[in-house]
Amino acid sequence: MHQQGGGGAPYNGEERQRLNDGNGQPGYNATNPNLHQNQNFTAQNTTHKSQPHGISNMIPSGQLLAKSYSVSADGSPSYLTPLQIGRHELYEMVPFAAVFGMQEKERNITKAFADYAADLDGIEADQLAYSRTNQHLSAAELSSRKSHASLLLIEELELDAVVLITTPLIVALFMAGMSQFLVGYNLSVMNSMESVVFVGHTTFEWSMAVAVFAVGGPFGAVAAGTIVDSRGRRSGMAIVTYMFLVGGLLQTFAQNMLWITVARFVIGFASGFSSVLVPIYLGELAPPTLRGTLGTLTQFCLVIGIFISDLLAFPFATEHSWRILFAVTVIASIVQLICYPFLIESPRWLLSRDRGSRRARRVITKLRGLRNEHEVDIEVNHFISASHAQACDKHDDHTSSGMALMTMLKDKQIRRLLICSLVLQMAQQLSGINAVFYYSTMFFEGLIDNPLLGTTIVGGVNVLATYVALLLMENSNRRTLILWSAGGMFVSSIALVLCLLGYFTKIASLFFVITYVIFFEIGLGPIPWLIVAEMFEAKYVATAMSISSQLNWACNFIVGLVFPYLQESLGALSFVPFAVVLFMTIIFVIVWLPETKGTTPSELRDDIVRSLSTMLALSGDSTNNEDHSSSVGNPIDVEWRRAMDDLRRQEEEDMQRGTFNYGFQPIEQNPVDAETDWRARVGGDTGI
């Protein structure tokens, strides 16, 4: 890691004064006035958006966290604070993906690093006290210092979730959220329109128009992986927006069911594209402590889209106004196009193409609200180092999905995890949930007086259940939630079949559909996606999510196409196939699925120690007393320092042996001739 600098001494009043001397600028180096460093967060007057004021104002003199030195690849010194080091660890350990419910993982990593850094600070404080007083700190003093330092680091790292919300990030979130809103809206908009759109259509025509949405989905998901890697995330957002606009126009001005079917395919393509692009784009823009939160917000946008489509159906699901429901997609797409010029490119993508990209540095400056080049350098290094750590090919930070997939399949343990994630994606869709969102209005006909009201209630409950799921995921194991979810859906589907067979009142069917949706949202809804981010190392997450998305859309298509025929052929037993899938899911989870809920703090701490061990080994090298710090863990910098150390040691050995080449050849003349020649050149006369 980084050598805790200055021989282990924390900042004191004299050192702070010296570091604020010169031009009155923090970080002024008295030894080299031309060198300005980003100062430790305990230095005064250094607050900015990436370094809030909490620690700098709260730690009293004599109880300050230690400095951390690092050396960049060009050999220039850089001073890293424990706060910056903590950010680096979060960058490396949190996947570049905005996933619903990932906040707990972010908090666990934050706490593990804060505990680790506080221990190092306590050791240094004890060493400093012993060097001054010949006495060690007491256990109570060490405990107090550790608690204080740990809490302050946690506070500062978690404040990133507030202070790093900049205008470019808000614009990106709005665009991404609008795309996910359109995914949810178009997922459910056909639910209430079956009886009013082109009256007289066949069951096949309608079911194909509904299900083809899920045909376009996997094509969009596949295309997204290739296009956003080659053209960039910002260009990908433009493609999504235009696809939604074209599809919305086609279905708004459709002349027959064929037009609507084509439009639904286009919108499905855009939805599949968005489902892959949005988590990656937001994950690469957001600081690590915000990725789970942004993933949660986009999930809420999706379920709110479903609910809004149900609400708008009340006034507009008529033979004369149904086109207005389709026009919502057009309006939302136009709003996105208006915002598009303000959208920024992903700095991670820019740096993957060119590590020296000036455009990436400009983007990072705006995205993080940074003020000087050194702060930008540190943030750039965070991105590069994390991209390297999360790459399957350590010689290429820009790993293709195909290469990552082959790497996953070759490893037996990772292959098993991949199978588990794919089975859960199949279970999510084949459980029949989208039969409810696609056809609940048709399903409720004859069961309740107002089928549209029943559909809207289900949509509202879906939003509330998503929030409940977020709370449950904070405190519950993933396997437990999936078992409760699949078990509750299984019981609800059996009870629903009994309602349809006449064993319960028909109105009870609405209650069991609601419980069916609630149990889905607390487990099988979010966890198959969250579990991908938790089961796999960060370098495999994007590939696993892409494959999972494609399979999810394929199963979605099967349900959307087949359910109308199940209802026609099986009648009251139409939910029995879904009950069978749910029962098999329960068996699979019990037998095969590993628990993935947050790695324990001790395991996370071990991961942090391992990730920093190379640099700690360098800094603890007993062969010299210099600071071998890390440029926030960049493996290139580690190799650079090793090479420089080897070169320096070789030069020192040559100097001791007298064989070192100082860059010039000795003068090959005898002393007498040399003196005569010297007098001649100076005096101009050999007789002088």
FIRO-623948 format. One line per field, with one value per residue (C-alpha): residue number from 1; x, y, z. Coordinates in Angstrom, 2 decimals. Layout:
seq NUM, ...
X X, ...
Y Y, ...
Z Z, ...
//
This chain:
seq 1, 2, 3, 4, 5, 6, 7, 8, 9, 10, 11, 12, 13, 14, 15, 16, 17, 18, 19, 20, 21, 22, 23, 24, 25, 26, 27, 28, 29, 30, 31, 32, 33, 34, 35, 36, 37, 38, 39, 40, 41, 42, 43, 44, 45, 46, 47, 48, 49, 50, 51, 52, 53, 54, 55, 56, 57, 58, 59, 60, 61, 62, 63, 64, 65, 66, 67, 68, 69, 70, 71, 72, 73, 74, 75, 76, 77, 78, 79, 80, 81, 82, 83, 84, 85, 86, 87, 88, 89, 90, 91, 92, 93, 94, 95, 96, 97, 98, 99, 100, 101, 102, 103, 104, 105, 106, 107, 108, 109, 110, 111, 112, 113, 114, 115, 116, 117, 118, 119, 120, 121, 122, 123, 124, 125, 126, 127, 128, 129, 130, 131, 132, 133, 134, 135, 136, 137, 138, 139, 140, 141, 142, 143, 144, 145, 146, 147, 148, 149, 150, 151, 152, 153, 154, 155, 156, 157, 158, 159, 160, 161, 162, 163, 164, 165, 166, 167, 168, 169, 170, 171, 172, 173, 174, 175, 176, 177, 178, 179, 180, 181, 182, 183, 184, 185, 186, 187, 188, 189, 190, 191, 192, 193, 194, 195, 196, 197, 198, 199, 200, 201, 202, 203, 204, 205, 206, 207, 208, 209, 210, 211, 212, 213, 214, 215, 216, 217, 218, 219, 220, 221, 222, 223, 224, 225, 226, 227, 228, 229, 230, 231, 232, 233, 234, 235, 236, 237, 238, 239, 240, 241, 242, 243, 244, 245, 246, 247, 248, 249, 250, 251, 252, 253, 254, 255, 256, 257, 258, 259, 260, 261, 262, 263, 264, 265, 266, 267, 268, 269, 270, 271, 272, 273, 274, 275, 276, 277, 278, 279, 280, 281, 282, 283, 284, 285, 286, 287, 288, 289, 290, 291, 292, 293, 294, 295, 296, 297, 298, 299, 300, 301, 302, 303, 304, 305, 306, 307, 308, 309, 310, 311, 312, 313, 314, 315, 316, 317, 318, 319, 320, 321, 322, 323, 324, 325, 326, 327, 328, 329, 330, 331, 332, 333, 334, 335, 336, 337, 338, 339, 340, 341, 342, 343, 344, 345, 346, 347, 348, 349, 350, 351, 352, 353, 354, 355, 356, 357, 358, 359, 360, 361, 362, 363, 364, 365, 366, 367, 368, 369, 370, 371, 372, 373, 374, 375, 376, 377, 378, 379, 380, 381, 382, 383, 384, 385, 386, 387, 388, 389, 390, 391, 392, 393, 394, 395, 396, 397, 398, 399, 400, 401, 402, 403, 404, 405, 406, 407, 408, 409, 410, 411, 412, 413, 414, 415, 416, 417, 418, 419, 420, 421, 422, 423, 424, 425, 426, 427, 428, 429, 430, 431, 432, 433, 434, 435, 436, 437, 438, 439, 440, 441, 442, 443, 444, 445, 446, 447, 448, 449, 450, 451, 452, 453, 454, 455, 456, 457, 458, 459, 460, 461, 462, 463, 464, 465, 466, 467, 468, 469, 470, 471, 472, 473, 474, 475, 476, 477, 478, 479, 480, 481, 482, 483, 484, 485, 486, 487, 488, 489, 490, 491, 492, 493, 494, 495, 496, 497, 498, 499, 500, 501, 502, 503, 504, 505, 506, 507, 508, 509, 510, 511, 512, 513, 514, 515, 516, 517, 518, 519, 520, 521, 522, 523, 524, 525, 526, 527, 528, 529, 530, 531, 532, 533, 534, 535, 536, 537, 538, 539, 540, 541, 542, 543, 544, 545, 546, 547, 548, 549, 550, 551, 552, 553, 554, 555, 556, 557, 558, 559, 560, 561, 562, 563, 564, 565, 566, 567, 568, 569, 570, 571, 572, 573, 574, 575, 576, 577, 578, 579, 580, 581, 582, 583, 584, 585, 586, 587, 588, 589, 590, 591, 592, 593, 594, 595, 596, 597, 598, 599, 600, 601, 602, 603, 604, 605, 606, 607, 608, 609, 610, 611, 612, 613, 614, 615, 616, 617, 618, 619, 620, 621, 622, 623, 624, 625, 626, 627, 628, 629, 630, 631, 632, 633, 634, 635, 636, 637, 638, 639, 640, 641, 642, 643, 644, 645, 646, 647, 648, 649, 650, 651, 652, 653, 654, 655, 656, 657, 658, 659, 660, 661, 662, 663, 664, 665, 666, 667, 668, 669, 670, 671, 672, 673, 674, 675, 676, 677, 678, 679, 680, 681, 682, 683, 684, 685, 686, 687, 688
X 0.00, 1.27, 3.93, 2.42, 4.85, 7.31, 8.60, 5.10, 4.57, 1.14, 0.72, 1.50, 1.09, 4.59, 4.26, 0.86, 2.34, 5.24, 2.89, 0.87, 3.93, 5.29, 2.53, -0.09, -1.19, -1.75, 0.58, 3.45, 6.67, 9.47, 12.12, 10.93, 8.74, 7.77, 6.14, 2.56, 0.91, -2.64, -2.46, -3.62, -7.20, -5.95, -4.35, -6.34, -8.09, -8.30, -11.98, -13.58, -16.28, -14.23, -12.78, -15.47, -14.60, -15.52, -12.15, -10.09, -12.08, -12.78, -9.44, -7.56, -3.85, -1.82, -4.58, -4.40, -4.37, -1.04, 0.15, 0.47, 3.06, 2.97, 5.06, 3.54, 4.78, 6.75, 8.67, 7.00, 5.93, 2.27, 0.71, -2.35, -4.61, -6.31, -9.53, -8.16, -6.81, -10.24, -11.80, -9.28, -10.23, -13.91, -13.17, -11.39, -13.81, -17.19, -18.17, -18.62, -22.36, -25.35, -27.28, -30.43, -29.67, -25.86, -25.64, -24.88, -21.81, -20.54, -21.03, -19.30, -16.23, -16.19, -16.33, -13.67, -11.24, -11.92, -11.19, -8.00, -6.77, -7.60, -5.47, -2.53, -2.99, -3.01, 0.22, 1.91, 0.64, 2.01, 5.39, 5.52, 4.61, 7.29, 9.94, 9.16, 8.39, 9.80, 6.30, 3.61, 0.04, -2.37, -5.02, -7.70, -5.86, -5.38, -9.04, -10.22, -7.98, -9.04, -12.74, -12.35, -10.33, -12.60, -15.76, -14.26, -13.12, -16.55, -18.20, -16.00, -16.32, -20.09, -20.32, -19.22, -22.80, -23.89, -21.09, -20.24, -23.75, -22.89, -24.96, -23.48, -24.30, -27.87, -28.36, -27.04, -29.30, -32.31, -31.58, -30.97, -34.00, -36.20, -35.01, -35.87, -39.23, -39.97, -38.96, -41.49, -44.14, -43.99, -43.80, -47.33, -48.99, -50.60, -52.21, -55.31, -55.76, -56.64, -60.34, -59.99, -57.09, -58.16, -61.18, -61.53, -57.92, -57.12, -55.56, -52.39, -52.10, -52.45, -50.22, -47.56, -47.74, -47.32, -44.61, -42.51, -41.48, -39.43, -38.09, -36.45, -35.08, -32.32, -31.28, -30.94, -29.00, -26.53, -26.13, -25.59, -22.51, -20.82, -21.95, -21.25, -17.76, -16.92, -18.88, -19.07, -21.73, -22.97, -23.54, -25.36, -27.75, -28.44, -29.25, -31.65, -33.42, -33.85, -35.07, -37.71, -38.71, -39.03, -40.92, -43.21, -44.03, -44.74, -47.20, -48.81, -49.63, -50.12, -52.64, -53.05, -51.76, -48.73, -47.53, -47.94, -46.04, -43.11, -43.19, -43.18, -40.12, -38.28, -39.25, -38.26, -34.86, -34.47, -35.54, -33.02, -30.33, -31.24, -31.23, -27.55, -26.39, -27.96, -26.28, -22.89, -23.18, -24.30, -21.85, -18.95, -20.06, -21.01, -18.52, -18.50, -20.60, -23.43, -23.67, -26.13, -28.29, -28.45, -29.26, -32.11, -33.43, -33.49, -35.35, -37.95, -38.21, -39.05, -41.78, -43.20, -43.39, -45.54, -47.79, -48.15, -49.24, -52.00, -53.12, -53.20, -55.33, -58.34, -58.89, -57.24, -57.89, -60.81, -61.40, -60.84, -57.96, -55.68, -53.07, -52.38, -51.09, -48.57, -47.66, -46.24, -43.17, -42.72, -43.00, -40.52, -38.05, -38.23, -37.46, -34.43, -33.22, -33.44, -31.23, -28.78, -26.34, -25.66, -24.82, -21.18, -19.18, -18.05, -14.52, -13.76, -14.54, -12.40, -9.48, -9.81, -9.16, -6.42, -4.96, -3.74, -7.11, -7.53, -11.24, -11.43, -9.69, -12.12, -15.06, -13.70, -13.13, -16.79, -18.16, -16.40, -16.28, -12.49, -10.37, -6.78, -4.74, -3.48, -7.00, -7.78, -4.62, -5.72, -9.22, -7.82, -5.56, -8.59, -10.32, -7.25, -6.29, -9.85, -10.25, -7.03, -8.15, -11.53, -10.11, -9.96, -6.87, -4.33, -2.50, -5.61, -7.91, -10.51, -11.62, -14.15, -17.26, -16.28, -12.89, -14.45, -17.03, -14.34, -12.41, -15.54, -16.33, -12.81, -12.98, -15.11, -16.20, -17.05, -18.88, -21.08, -21.86, -22.74, -25.14, -26.76, -27.29, -28.76, -31.14, -32.40, -32.99, -35.04, -36.96, -37.69, -39.45, -40.89, -42.52, -45.14, -44.77, -44.99, -48.18, -49.60, -48.06, -48.94, -52.40, -53.81, -56.69, -57.66, -57.17, -59.42, -62.30, -65.19, -63.46, -63.93, -66.26, -63.50, -60.50, -58.59, -58.90, -57.46, -54.55, -53.84, -53.91, -51.40, -49.17, -49.29, -48.52, -45.58, -44.03, -44.54, -43.21, -40.03, -39.39, -40.11, -37.67, -34.98, -35.46, -35.48, -32.30, -30.46, -30.98, -31.84, -29.85, -30.31, -31.16, -33.71, -35.40, -35.54, -36.98, -39.64, -40.29, -40.61, -42.55, -44.97, -45.49, -46.03, -48.73, -50.31, -50.46, -52.04, -54.55, -55.26, -55.99, -58.36, -60.13, -60.59, -61.92, -64.55, -63.18, -62.84, -64.70, -63.65, -62.70, -60.11, -58.27, -57.30, -55.86, -53.76, -52.51, -51.38, -49.59, -48.07, -46.59, -45.46, -43.58, -42.01, -40.68, -39.05, -36.97, -37.18, -37.59, -34.40, -32.14, -31.29, -29.70, -28.17, -26.75, -24.70, -22.92, -22.33, -21.38, -18.79, -15.56, -15.92, -14.15, -16.85, -19.94, -20.55, -20.30, -22.48, -25.12, -25.10, -25.60, -28.24, -30.09, -30.22, -31.59, -34.06, -35.48, -35.73, -37.77, -39.83, -40.77, -41.83, -44.19, -45.63, -46.33, -47.55, -49.78, -52.85, -52.81, -52.36, -55.40, -57.44, -56.41, -56.04, -58.57, -58.55, -55.33, -53.32, -51.08, -50.21, -47.12, -45.84, -46.40, -44.30, -41.46, -41.62, -41.48, -38.40, -36.85, -37.26, -35.50, -32.69, -32.08, -31.98, -29.57, -27.34, -27.46, -24.66, -25.34, -23.98, -25.16, -22.30, -18.90, -18.10, -16.05, -13.09, -13.13, -13.34, -10.47, -8.40, -9.19, -8.04, -4.81, -4.15, -4.83, -2.35, 0.21, 2.56, 2.94, 3.25, 6.05, 7.79, 7.36, 8.62, 11.74, 14.55, 17.21, 16.50, 14.72, 12.91, 9.17, 7.90, 4.40, 1.82, 0.11, -3.12, -2.26, -1.72, 0.18, 2.12, 3.40, 4.43, 6.44, 7.93, 9.10, 10.57, 12.51, 13.71, 14.79, 16.74, 18.39, 19.30, 20.80, 22.83, 24.16, 25.11, 27.04, 28.85, 29.79, 31.21, 33.28, 34.40, 32.95, 30.01, 29.82, 29.16, 28.60, 32.11, 35.43, 38.60, 41.20, 43.95, 47.00, 49.99, 49.94, 52.86, 51.37, 48.00, 49.45, 51.46, 48.43, 46.35, 48.86, 49.04, 45.27, 44.89, 47.88, 48.05, 51.85, 53.76, 56.57, 54.48
Y 0.00, 3.36, 4.01, 5.89, 8.70, 10.71, 7.74, 7.10, 10.59, 12.18, 15.82, 18.25, 22.02, 22.85, 20.65, 22.07, 25.57, 24.64, 23.11, 26.33, 28.58, 29.91, 31.46, 30.76, 27.67, 24.34, 21.75, 24.18, 22.24, 24.09, 21.86, 22.44, 25.56, 24.57, 21.38, 21.65, 18.59, 17.81, 17.90, 15.48, 16.03, 17.17, 20.21, 23.40, 25.29, 22.32, 21.65, 20.92, 18.67, 15.50, 16.33, 17.61, 19.63, 17.10, 15.56, 18.67, 20.58, 17.84, 16.20, 18.09, 18.74, 15.78, 13.30, 13.60, 10.80, 10.10, 11.21, 8.75, 9.22, 7.86, 8.06, 8.40, 6.48, 9.48, 9.53, 12.66, 12.53, 12.59, 12.82, 10.65, 10.88, 7.92, 9.35, 9.17, 5.69, 4.64, 5.96, 3.97, 0.76, 1.44, 2.04, -1.29, -3.41, -1.97, -2.99, -0.27, -0.98, 0.74, -2.19, -2.07, -2.84, -2.68, -0.04, -2.60, -3.87, -0.30, 0.36, -2.87, -2.03, 1.48, 0.16, -2.47, 0.07, 2.60, -0.08, -1.07, 2.52, 3.31, 0.35, 1.63, 5.09, 3.65, 1.77, 4.92, 6.99, 4.40, 4.41, 8.20, 8.33, 5.76, 7.68, 10.86, 9.59, 6.05, 4.87, 3.15, 4.39, 2.67, 0.29, 2.87, 5.58, 3.27, 2.22, 5.82, 6.91, 3.99, 4.62, 8.32, 7.84, 5.07, 7.10, 10.14, 8.14, 6.50, 9.91, 11.41, 8.48, 8.37, 12.13, 11.44, 10.29, 13.90, 16.25, 14.49, 14.90, 17.38, 18.79, 16.45, 13.45, 14.71, 15.12, 11.61, 10.21, 11.99, 10.59, 7.07, 7.21, 8.36, 5.42, 2.97, 4.71, 4.04, 0.39, -0.03, 2.05, 0.05, -3.20, -2.59, -0.13, -2.89, -4.41, -2.21, -1.72, -5.16, -4.41, -0.95, -1.16, -2.29, -4.16, -7.55, -8.65, -12.29, -13.72, -14.49, -10.93, -9.43, -11.90, -11.46, -7.66, -7.98, -10.64, -9.20, -6.51, -9.24, -10.42, -7.06, -7.08, -9.70, -8.23, -4.85, -6.35, -8.03, -4.92, -2.75, -4.68, -4.16, -0.63, 1.01, -0.51, 0.76, 4.02, 5.07, 5.25, 8.69, 7.51, 4.52, 6.83, 8.63, 5.31, 4.35, 7.70, 7.61, 4.00, 4.90, 7.90, 5.87, 3.06, 5.52, 7.29, 3.99, 2.78, 6.19, 6.47, 2.73, 1.75, -1.88, -4.53, -5.20, -1.63, -2.02, -5.31, -3.71, -0.73, -3.02, -4.81, -1.50, -0.39, -3.79, -3.39, -0.01, -1.48, -4.33, -1.86, 0.36, -2.51, -3.16, 0.42, 2.23, 0.24, 0.49, 4.19, 5.31, 2.94, 4.52, 8.08, 7.72, 7.52, 4.02, 5.08, 6.19, 3.29, 1.24, 4.30, 5.22, 1.61, 1.73, 4.99, 3.58, 0.49, 2.77, 4.60, 1.28, 0.24, 3.79, 3.56, 0.44, 2.21, 5.39, 3.34, 1.82, 5.22, 6.83, 3.97, 5.26, 8.35, 7.19, 3.44, 4.04, 3.44, 7.12, 8.03, 4.98, 6.63, 9.15, 6.27, 5.43, 9.11, 9.26, 7.42, 10.05, 12.95, 11.41, 10.75, 14.35, 15.53, 13.25, 14.67, 18.18, 17.11, 15.11, 17.99, 18.30, 14.61, 13.70, 10.69, 8.05, 8.93, 5.26, 4.55, 7.50, 6.36, 2.79, 4.17, 6.60, 6.87, 10.36, 11.54, 15.26, 14.92, 12.41, 14.86, 17.63, 15.31, 14.24, 17.86, 18.70, 15.41, 15.57, 19.37, 19.34, 22.49, 21.65, 19.28, 17.21, 16.35, 15.34, 13.19, 11.30, 10.69, 9.59, 7.15, 5.78, 5.02, 3.49, 1.37, 0.12, -0.68, -2.68, -4.50, -5.34, -6.50, -10.22, -9.67, -7.79, -6.75, -5.05, -2.99, -3.01, -6.65, -7.90, -9.72, -12.80, -13.03, -12.52, -15.24, -17.73, -16.94, -17.54, -20.85, -22.19, -21.74, -24.47, -22.40, -19.31, -21.51, -22.81, -19.27, -18.30, -21.24, -20.19, -16.65, -17.85, -20.26, -17.41, -15.26, -18.05, -18.52, -14.80, -14.74, -18.27, -17.66, -15.83, -12.32, -10.70, -12.62, -10.31, -7.12, -8.03, -9.53, -8.74, -6.70, -9.64, -12.00, -9.98, -9.86, -11.80, -11.92, -8.32, -5.55, -3.21, -5.12, -1.88, -0.93, -4.30, -3.80, -0.34, -1.61, -4.29, -1.62, 0.57, -2.36, -3.17, 0.25, -0.09, -3.64, -2.45, -0.10, -2.88, -5.11, -2.46, -2.43, -6.21, -6.60, -4.49, -7.06, -10.40, -13.14, -13.51, -17.20, -16.58, -13.84, -15.95, -18.88, -16.66, -15.07, -18.31, -19.96, -17.04, -16.92, -20.68, -20.50, -17.46, -19.18, -22.30, -20.14, -18.23, -21.50, -22.48, -19.11, -19.71, -23.20, -21.70, -22.73, -19.07, -15.96, -14.37, -11.11, -13.11, -13.63, -9.93, -10.39, -13.37, -11.59, -8.75, -11.15, -12.82, -9.48, -8.54, -11.80, -11.39, -7.92, -8.95, -11.71, -13.01, -9.48, -7.68, -10.42, -12.23, -8.94, -8.04, -11.50, -11.08, -8.09, -10.04, -13.49, -12.43, -10.54, -7.00, -7.89, -10.44, -8.44, -6.61, -9.82, -11.82, -9.09, -8.92, -12.69, -12.67, -9.84, -11.70, -14.87, -12.83, -11.21, -14.56, -16.07, -12.89, -13.45, -17.04, -15.99, -13.08, -15.27, -18.42, -17.14, -16.26, -19.82, -21.23, -19.28, -20.51, -24.15, -24.55, -22.00, -21.98, -24.02, -21.45, -20.64, -24.29, -24.26, -21.22, -23.00, -25.92, -23.55, -21.93, -25.29, -26.28, -22.91, -23.60, -26.96, -25.38, -22.60, -25.07, -27.43, -25.25, -21.52, -20.11, -17.25, -13.96, -11.36, -8.99, -10.45, -10.31, -7.34, -9.57, -11.03, -7.57, -6.44, -9.40, -8.43, -4.88, -6.08, -8.40, -5.64, -3.36, -5.99, -5.37, -1.74, -2.48, -4.88, -2.19, 0.40, -1.99, -2.92, -2.92, -2.34, 1.37, 4.04, 5.75, 5.97, 3.47, 4.69, 3.84, 5.95, 4.62, 1.06, 1.33, -1.84, 0.14, 2.42, -0.57, -1.97, 1.48, 1.82, -1.65, -0.82, 2.51, 0.80, -1.83, 0.87, 2.97, -0.01, -0.94, 2.62, 2.69, -0.57, 0.80, 3.96, 1.92, -0.16, 2.96, 1.73, 4.13, 6.05, 9.70, 10.61, 11.66, 10.02, 10.80, 13.02, 10.80, 13.09, 12.97, 15.54, 17.63, 17.97, 18.78, 21.57, 23.06, 22.97, 24.67, 27.54, 28.01, 28.30, 30.69, 32.95, 32.83, 32.47, 29.33, 31.40, 32.81
Z 0.00, 0.94, 3.43, 6.33, 5.92, 7.86, 9.78, 11.12, 12.54, 12.36, 11.54, 14.30, 14.60, 13.33, 10.28, 9.42, 9.69, 7.45, 4.88, 4.85, 4.49, 1.22, -0.86, 1.75, -0.14, 1.49, 0.14, -0.45, -0.25, 1.54, 0.01, -3.53, -3.86, -7.39, -6.20, -4.94, -3.51, -2.61, 1.14, 3.77, 4.79, 8.17, 6.60, 6.75, 3.97, 1.58, 1.49, -1.86, -3.16, -3.01, 0.41, 2.79, 5.83, 8.52, 9.35, 8.73, 11.31, 13.82, 14.57, 17.26, 17.01, 18.19, 17.28, 13.53, 11.03, 9.42, 6.00, 3.16, 0.49, -3.03, -6.16, -9.60, -12.61, -13.79, -10.52, -9.15, -5.51, -4.56, -1.13, -0.57, 2.42, 4.07, 2.64, -0.90, -0.26, 0.97, -2.21, -4.19, -2.40, -3.07, -6.74, -7.03, -4.98, -6.07, -9.64, -12.25, -12.31, -10.71, -9.23, -7.11, -3.46, -3.66, -0.91, 1.79, -0.05, -0.40, 3.31, 4.32, 2.24, 3.69, 7.26, 6.61, 5.19, 7.95, 10.55, 8.76, 8.37, 11.99, 13.12, 11.08, 12.54, 16.06, 15.42, 14.13, 17.04, 19.45, 17.69, 17.77, 21.46, 22.25, 20.29, 22.25, 25.75, 25.75, 26.71, 24.69, 24.51, 26.86, 25.57, 26.36, 24.40, 21.41, 21.48, 21.70, 18.84, 16.66, 17.26, 16.55, 13.36, 12.06, 12.55, 10.86, 7.83, 7.49, 7.73, 5.05, 2.64, 3.03, 2.49, -1.09, -1.66, -1.05, -2.03, -5.32, -6.73, -9.47, -12.32, -14.99, -12.78, -12.25, -16.02, -16.63, -13.93, -15.43, -18.89, -17.58, -15.30, -18.18, -20.28, -17.52, -17.03, -20.71, -20.27, -17.47, -19.20, -22.44, -20.50, -19.19, -21.57, -23.67, -20.57, -20.60, -24.36, -25.67, -26.04, -27.65, -30.13, -33.63, -32.38, -34.03, -33.90, -33.21, -30.05, -32.00, -33.33, -29.88, -28.07, -30.76, -30.45, -26.69, -26.72, -29.56, -27.09, -25.42, -28.80, -29.39, -25.84, -26.23, -29.59, -27.92, -25.02, -27.39, -29.52, -26.46, -25.35, -28.72, -29.52, -26.16, -26.14, -29.61, -29.79, -26.16, -23.47, -24.52, -28.09, -26.66, -24.83, -28.12, -29.81, -27.01, -27.21, -30.99, -30.88, -28.31, -30.44, -33.66, -31.94, -30.20, -33.46, -35.23, -32.63, -32.16, -35.87, -36.46, -39.15, -38.13, -35.73, -37.92, -37.39, -33.66, -33.72, -35.55, -33.19, -30.17, -31.53, -31.94, -28.43, -27.08, -28.74, -27.06, -23.71, -23.92, -24.94, -22.00, -19.50, -20.30, -20.87, -17.90, -15.08, -16.82, -17.69, -14.24, -12.55, -14.45, -13.71, -10.05, -7.18, -5.63, -2.63, -4.95, -7.39, -5.37, -4.74, -8.43, -9.32, -6.82, -8.29, -11.82, -10.58, -9.02, -12.37, -14.02, -11.58, -11.56, -15.35, -14.98, -12.48, -14.61, -17.63, -15.48, -14.19, -17.63, -18.88, -16.93, -19.11, -22.33, -22.75, -25.11, -28.81, -29.56, -27.21, -27.05, -29.28, -26.50, -24.35, -27.07, -27.55, -23.99, -25.29, -28.01, -25.56, -23.11, -25.94, -27.12, -23.58, -23.57, -26.88, -25.45, -22.54, -24.66, -25.46, -21.72, -21.36, -20.71, -21.84, -19.37, -18.19, -17.71, -21.36, -22.50, -20.35, -21.62, -25.11, -24.14, -20.66, -21.46, -22.78, -22.18, -22.76, -19.92, -17.61, -18.55, -17.94, -14.55, -13.56, -14.23, -12.95, -9.57, -9.18, -8.84, -8.72, -9.65, -11.75, -8.84, -7.71, -11.30, -11.42, -8.34, -9.73, -13.09, -11.26, -9.38, -12.69, -14.35, -11.36, -10.83, -14.53, -14.39, -11.24, -12.79, -16.13, -16.87, -19.03, -16.90, -20.07, -21.42, -19.21, -21.99, -21.78, -24.32, -23.15, -25.14, -23.46, -20.04, -20.75, -21.78, -18.60, -16.53, -18.23, -17.73, -13.97, -12.38, -9.39, -11.45, -13.97, -11.17, -10.02, -13.59, -13.85, -10.58, -11.80, -15.12, -13.37, -11.19, -14.27, -15.81, -12.57, -12.38, -15.75, -15.90, -12.51, -14.56, -13.20, -16.61, -17.30, -14.63, -16.05, -19.65, -19.21, -15.75, -17.20, -19.41, -16.48, -14.13, -16.61, -15.09, -11.70, -10.54, -11.68, -12.90, -14.25, -14.89, -11.23, -10.24, -12.62, -11.23, -7.65, -8.59, -10.20, -7.09, -4.81, -7.06, -6.34, -2.57, -2.57, -4.30, -1.38, 1.12, -0.75, -0.38, 3.39, 3.65, 1.62, 4.18, 6.93, 5.33, 3.62, -0.13, -0.02, 2.71, 0.71, -2.44, -0.51, 1.07, -2.31, -4.28, -1.45, -1.15, -4.92, -4.97, -2.29, -3.96, -7.35, -5.83, -3.97, -7.20, -9.01, -6.19, -6.55, -10.27, -9.54, -7.22, -3.82, -2.78, -3.80, -7.05, -5.35, -3.36, -6.64, -6.58, -3.10, -4.17, -7.29, -5.01, -2.64, -5.69, -6.82, -3.29, -2.81, -6.24, -5.43, -2.14, -3.69, -7.25, -8.60, -7.49, -6.12, -9.39, -10.48, -7.13, -6.67, -9.86, -8.32, -5.10, -6.39, -8.94, -8.72, -10.02, -13.28, -14.20, -13.20, -16.51, -18.56, -16.17, -16.21, -20.01, -20.37, -17.65, -19.38, -22.68, -21.07, -19.02, -22.13, -23.94, -21.08, -20.96, -24.60, -23.92, -21.14, -23.12, -26.14, -24.40, -21.56, -23.69, -25.03, -21.52, -20.42, -23.38, -23.02, -19.25, -18.05, -14.26, -14.23, -16.22, -13.23, -12.53, -14.84, -12.96, -9.64, -10.92, -11.87, -8.43, -6.66, -8.69, -7.85, -4.13, -4.52, -6.55, -4.00, -1.11, -2.84, -5.01, -4.40, -2.19, 0.21, -1.15, 1.35, 2.20, 2.81, 6.51, 7.71, 8.50, 4.97, 3.45, 5.64, 4.42, 0.82, 1.48, 3.09, 0.13, -2.40, -0.66, 0.38, -2.53, -1.64, 2.05, 1.23, -0.77, 1.95, 4.58, 2.64, 5.19, 2.58, 2.50, 4.45, 1.62, 1.25, -1.29, -1.50, -4.02, -6.55, -5.17, -6.00, -9.72, -10.70, -13.30, -10.55, -8.47, -11.35, -11.99, -8.41, -8.45, -11.61, -10.15, -6.92, -8.85, -10.97, -7.92, -6.08, -9.15, -9.44, -5.76, -6.14, -9.21, -7.30, -4.43, -6.85, -8.73, -12.01, -12.25, -15.54, -14.70, -18.33, -19.40, -20.22, -18.20, -19.96, -21.38, -20.77, -18.42, -15.60, -16.96, -20.44, -18.97, -16.78, -19.67, -21.91, -19.20, -18.76, -22.51, -22.89, -19.94, -20.45, -24.21, -23.91, -23.06, -21.59, -18.75
//
